[in-house]
């Protein structure tokens, strides 16, 4: 395979999901949903984010068309970030996703704990027999 070959561009939901794999992107969009902010204000509001990670996240969101970077010709330099119309339209679906995650937090943590400890649930046949005996049950994933 030649190194000059490029990967096909990701489109639609795949591109959006790649962008929001980072927890920082979600937190930046939430912060900017409350109004225009400067880099320092975002860094103070989003605890735990490094300057490098915040800068990269802001660039990624700007390249995706979700935020706008406005640089003013002042000394010292002044740069502000705000959501674009596209970014603003993403706030409601993002809130829905976050609300879903909060509502299912215990279940998600339970499944994650099973995976990290290496323990597996019962064999599918055994699980099926338990389900029939116990009646209908909500899925964990």
N, C-alpha and C positions, 0 to 999 in steps of 0.2 A: 504494500500500500504506500502510495506517495504521501509525503508529509505536507505537500501543497494542497491536498484535497481538503475541502471544507465540509463540515457537517451541515446537513440541511437545517434551515432555520426552523425553530419550534414555533408553532402557531397555536392560537386559542388557549384552551384550558391548560395545556402542557406548559406554555410559557408563563402563565399566571402562577401555576403551582410551583414552578421552579423559582420564581421570584419570592414567593411567600414561604419557602422552606425555612428561611431565616426568621427567627422570632423577632429580630430587630425590625424587619420591614413592617410587620404587623404593628409593632409598637410605634414606629415612626408615623404610619398612616393614622393611627388613633390619636397621636399627639397633634398632628397637623389638622385633624378634623375639628379640633378646638380652636384653630386659628393659625395665622402666619407666625412663624418662629425663626429665630436665628439659630445658628449651629450650637452656640453655647447654651441657649435655653433648652434646646432639644436634649443636649447631653445631660443637663441637670435633671430634666424631667424623666428621662429614660435611664433609670439606675442600672449600673452594671455594664453599660455599653462603652467600649473604648473609642477614642477619637478616630482611630483608623477604621474600625468597624462601622461607626456612624457615617463617616465620610463615604465609605464604599456603598453602604446601603442607600444613602442619599443619591449617589451617582446612578445606582441601579434603578431606583424608582424614577429618577429624572429620565433616564434612557427609555424606560418603559412608558413614559408619558403620564405617569400618575402624579408627579409633583413638578412644580416650577421653581427654578432657582433664579432669584432676582439679585443682581450685583449692582450696587450703587457706587458711583465714582466719587468716593469720599476718602478722607484720611482721618482715622484708620479705616480700612475697607469695611464695608457693611454688606452682608449677604443675608437674604431672607429666603425661607422656603415656605411654600404653600401648596395646597392640593390644586390640581387642575380640575376641570369639569369631569374628566374621566376618573381621576382619583376620588373626587367627591362622590361620584356615582358608585364607587366601590365600597364606601364606608358602610352602607346598610347590609350588603351581603357579607362583609367581613364581620360586622357585629353579630349577624345571625350565626355564622360559623363559630365565633367565640362563645356565644351563648350556648350553642349546642355542646361545645367542648366542656364548658362549665357544668352543664346539666348531666353530662356523662363522665365527669371527672373520676368518680370512684371506679366505674367499670374500666375506663381506660388505664388507670393506674394499676388495677388488678391484672389486666392482660399484660401490661408492661412488666410487672413484677414476675409473672410466670415466665416470661421470655428471658429476663435477666438472671433468674435463679436456675434456669435450665429445666425446671419442672414442667411437665406437660400434663394436660388434662387427661382424663381417662380415655381409653381407646374409643374410637367412634361407635363401635357396636355397644360397648358398655354404657357410653353416654346416651346412646339412643334408648337403651332399655330403661335407664334412670329417668329419662324424659317422659317416656310413656307411662311409667309408674307415678311420676310426680305431677303429670299434667303439663299444660302449656307453660313455657318459660321464655323469658326475654333473652335475646341473643346478647352476648357480651361485646361482639365486634360488629 
